Amino acid sequence: MRYRDRRDAGRRLVAHVPSLGDGVLVLALPRGGVPVAAEVAIALGAELDVLMVRKLGAPGQPELALGALAAGGIEVLNHELIDYLRVSERALARVVARERLELERRERRYRGERPPPRLEGREVVLIDDGLATGATMAAAVAVARAQRPRRLLVAVPVAPTDVCERLATQVDAMVCPLQPVPFMAVGRWYDAFDQTGDAEVLELLENARGKEP
């Protein structure tokens, strides 16, 4: 099983999402999660927005997540990995500072003057294009939980089984139809996995807002 691209993944993912009530909010993790989430939101007739989260890549190994940052000052760190790689406090602080600047830039770029969506009492679905370590999604879950949604779900097209099992203990439902062994990398399970740009994110969000009642 492979996905053609992120939109194909979103269309196939929605078939695995459990039945939800009215007023569902689909929150994408930018940038790669937005095309996936857009398809899920269309199929569910749900509101689409973004939840700003940034992975903290290891020095010299940016695809390896030491943790993640999210809006509201949330910081999730993998202390075991940080110790194993012997990442110094100074090096970690540099990574955090750089990614926080990017997080703030994206917040301004994607949201502008719009206030963040209200999560309290709502059914919320968090979506990304896939998970490797799960650090970024864990930060997103922490942010969403703090706002007391009625029900919180995570839905991703592909991830390792152990990551899915760990996240499943933190949310009301965990949806991941493809859990390959060996996993290797998220992009391995897509035919097309080009980087999602700001322009595509903005277009998808604008289109979604145009369809809201």
Disulfide bonds with the S-S distance in Angstrom:
none
